[in-house]
Amino acid sequence: MKRIKSIDVVRGIVMIIMALDHVRDLMHVNSITQSPTNLETTTPILFFTRWITYLCAPTFVFLAGTSAWLSLKKNGISQSRSFLLKRGLYLVMLEFIVVNFALFFDPAYHTLFFEVIAAIGFGFIVIGLLLKAPLKWLGIAGLVIIFCHSLVSFLPFAEHSMVKTILMPFFTLSVFPMFSNRVFVMAYPPVPWLGIMLVGFASGKFFEMANEKRKTLFVKIGLGALLLFIFLRYLNIYGDPVVWSAQKSSVFTFLSFMNIAKYPPSLLFCLATLGIMFIMLDLAERAKNKLWEIVSVYGKVPLFYFLAHFFLIHILMLAMMFLQGFSWSQLDFAAGNFGRLKNVESGVRLWVIYLIWIGVVVIMYKPCVWFGKYKAEHTYWWLKYI
């Protein structure tokens, strides 16, 4: 089955946006001490610099599910199950060994994060085990998880029961102290993200439709999700753990309205981000120009880009620290702050973050072109895993 251009374009867009969030995380002057979504300390541009990147993880996870369905159509159940199980385990190990190192540059691994790559790996394993299940029921299961996973916190478990201790980390952000001052953080609890992947897997069927019918469907789903987001958010009753409220100005009231939870992804978070993703898919189906061709280069090699850009940004962060007068011996890689010191000012202003982000995206273009071409021209088994 040939590549689907709209998927490559949309995935390319979110990969480009993702780099902005990671540059801000590692290099912004306030990123160590302040949250960009804290309405007490943020600014509108900083808030939306963070908010726009909310599109990345759910789109990445959703389209990973869609890619799993496309693989099933091409290779059949037996071969697809073997590949998904292997790739799932590989991604979980990759998260802990490579991604965590790229994030913290800490060879002793004092902080271990279970984030988006491991969540996708978990999803691949589950889907691999369920390939014989009816597609419709997998999609329904995914929707039930998206709409209802937050209700698990209301189940009548005893506070320190074994069931709650085992179950809740699969649904909510959890932190586990480990040996020798190490900590394990379940930043992307796997079940809510599995819901998104299951819906993405079931939605793979849409790409069998005729182009015009598919475009119309994408618009209807996207607009429907966004309208439901606005309705539920306005009611302030269900869909997100943090309610919105009137603020010091209409602008900040709007920020409060848009301030939705990613950890774990709330129903409103999913409706807003996936609604926008479906609109983007429609636009990508319709538009054909040079810009879309450039963007799709990043979308064709998402894992390669993900890993390489993390190392690049962290190296740039170290260069920033040295230029600001810090020495190697002053950097603290064990504290989970990427090497930066929590109580010592470092970093650059937001306008510089945007310049560095553009530079990172430009630098990554040629390597992505090269790797995309290399992957298309070679059939080595390991290329399937990158």
Secondary structure as UniProt FT lines:
FT   HELIX           5..27
FT   TURN            29..33
FT   TURN            36..37
FT   TURN            39..41
FT   HELIX           44..51
FT   HELIX           52..55
FT   HELIX           56..75
FT   HELIX           77..94
FT   HELIX           95..99
FT   HELIX           100..104
FT   TURN            107..108
FT   STRAND          111..113
FT   HELIX           116..129
FT   TURN            130..132
FT   HELIX           135..148
FT   HELIX           149..154
FT   TURN            159..160
FT   HELIX           162..167
FT   HELIX           168..170
FT   STRAND          174..177
FT   TURN            180..181
FT   STRAND          183..186
FT   HELIX           190..203
FT   HELIX           204..208
FT   HELIX           211..235
FT   HELIX           250..258
FT   TURN            262..265
FT   HELIX           267..286
FT   HELIX           290..300
FT   HELIX           302..323
FT   TURN            324..325
FT   HELIX           328..330
FT   TURN            334..335
FT   TURN            342..343
FT   HELIX           350..377
FT   HELIX           381..385
//
